[in-house]
């Protein structure tokens, strides 16, 4: 099995992401491996799955414009901590 980076398995790695998001001006609530991210309105829900080396970022149709405007920045913050993580994004209707 390949050596997979599991930075987000530790609370330290997850708190780094929390602090980076807050440092960029987002309102954030963290629950273990999940983050609720707010700008002007609710922007996205981030799920970290360190055992799969994956993150899923979900936005919502009712705030699609703000989600799209912030998606690359959020992905960049995740990748700043773990450049090897796979990131998927989706829009929930």
C-alpha positions as CSV (number, residue, x, y, z in Angstrom):
1,X,0.0,0.0,0.0
2,X,1.3,3.5,-0.8
3,X,2.4,5.8,1.9
4,X,-0.6,8.1,2.2
5,X,-0.3,11.5,4.0
6,X,-2.7,11.6,6.9
7,X,-2.1,15.1,8.2
8,X,-5.8,15.6,8.9
9,X,-6.1,12.5,11.1
10,X,-4.5,14.6,13.9
11,X,-6.4,17.3,15.7
12,X,-3.4,19.6,15.1
13,X,-3.9,19.3,11.3
14,X,-7.6,19.9,11.5
15,X,-7.1,23.0,13.8
16,X,-4.6,24.4,11.3
17,X,-7.3,24.3,8.6
18,X,-9.8,26.0,11.1
19,X,-7.2,28.7,11.8
20,X,-6.4,29.3,8.1
21,X,-10.1,29.6,7.2
22,X,-10.7,32.0,10.1
23,X,-7.5,33.9,9.1
24,X,-9.0,34.5,5.6
25,X,-12.1,36.1,7.2
26,X,-14.5,33.1,7.1
27,X,-16.8,32.3,9.9
28,X,-16.2,28.7,10.7
29,X,-17.6,26.0,13.0
30,X,-15.7,22.8,13.2
31,X,-17.1,19.4,14.3
32,X,-14.3,16.7,14.3
33,X,-13.8,16.2,10.5
34,X,-16.4,18.7,9.3
35,X,-16.4,22.4,8.9
36,X,-19.3,24.8,8.3
37,X,-17.9,27.8,6.4
38,X,-19.7,31.1,6.3
39,X,-19.0,34.3,4.4
40,X,-21.8,36.8,4.0
41,X,-24.1,33.7,4.1
42,X,-23.4,30.0,4.5
43,X,-20.8,29.1,1.8
44,X,-19.9,25.5,2.1
45,X,-19.7,22.3,4.1
46,X,-16.3,20.6,4.2
47,X,-15.9,16.9,5.0
48,X,-12.4,15.6,5.6
49,X,-11.9,11.9,5.1
50,X,-8.2,11.3,6.1
51,X,-8.5,7.5,5.8
52,X,-9.2,8.1,2.1
53,X,-6.9,11.1,1.8
54,X,-9.9,13.1,0.5
55,X,-12.0,16.2,1.2
56,X,-15.4,17.0,-0.1
57,X,-16.6,20.6,-0.3
58,X,-20.4,21.0,-0.7
59,X,-22.0,24.2,-1.7
60,X,-25.7,24.9,-2.0
61,X,-27.7,26.1,-5.0
62,X,-29.3,29.0,-3.1
63,X,-25.9,30.5,-2.6
64,X,-24.1,29.2,-5.7
65,X,-22.5,32.5,-6.6
66,X,-20.7,32.9,-3.2
67,X,-19.7,29.2,-3.3
68,X,-18.1,29.5,-6.7
69,X,-16.4,32.7,-5.8
70,X,-14.8,31.1,-2.8
71,X,-14.2,27.5,-3.9
72,X,-10.6,27.9,-5.2
73,X,-9.5,29.8,-2.1
74,X,-10.9,27.1,0.2
75,X,-9.3,24.3,-1.9
76,X,-6.0,26.3,-1.7
77,X,-6.2,26.4,2.1
78,X,-6.8,22.7,2.3
79,X,-3.9,21.9,-0.1
80,X,-1.6,24.3,1.8
81,X,-1.8,21.9,4.7
82,X,-1.8,18.7,2.6
83,X,-0.8,19.1,-1.0
84,X,-1.5,15.4,-1.7
85,X,-5.2,15.3,-0.6
86,X,-7.8,14.8,-3.3
87,X,-10.6,17.4,-3.2
88,X,-14.0,17.0,-4.7
89,X,-16.6,19.8,-4.9
90,X,-20.3,19.5,-5.5
91,X,-23.3,21.7,-5.6
92,X,-26.3,20.5,-3.6
93,X,-29.7,21.4,-5.0
